[in-house]
Amino acid sequence: MTSSLLRQLSGYGLTTAQILYHLPDHPKLLQTYVWQDYDLAPEFPELNRFLDFWKREIEGPLHSVKVAHHKIISAAEVRLASAEFALN
């Protein structure tokens, strides 16, 4: 199984964040950055790790962050196959 599928099966969903930040050379202007990854709601550890990196390493101060999250796979949607057929 791929890493993203394993993460989805363990509760992670697709998270998208719209990040508005001030341009370093023109602080009155805002720029948009879109971040997307699999993350665990409502704690959002991956997003918080990225925002900590941003505050530490990027010169543009954050203005606001909007977050959308959707679980792609839930427990009710996963079923084991009861039979397997081979066609020759």
Secondary structure as UniProt FT lines:
FT   HELIX           3..9
FT   TURN            10..11
FT   STRAND          13..22
FT   TURN            27..28
FT   STRAND          30..39
FT   TURN            41..43
FT   HELIX           45..57
FT   STRAND          62..70
FT   HELIX           75..77
//
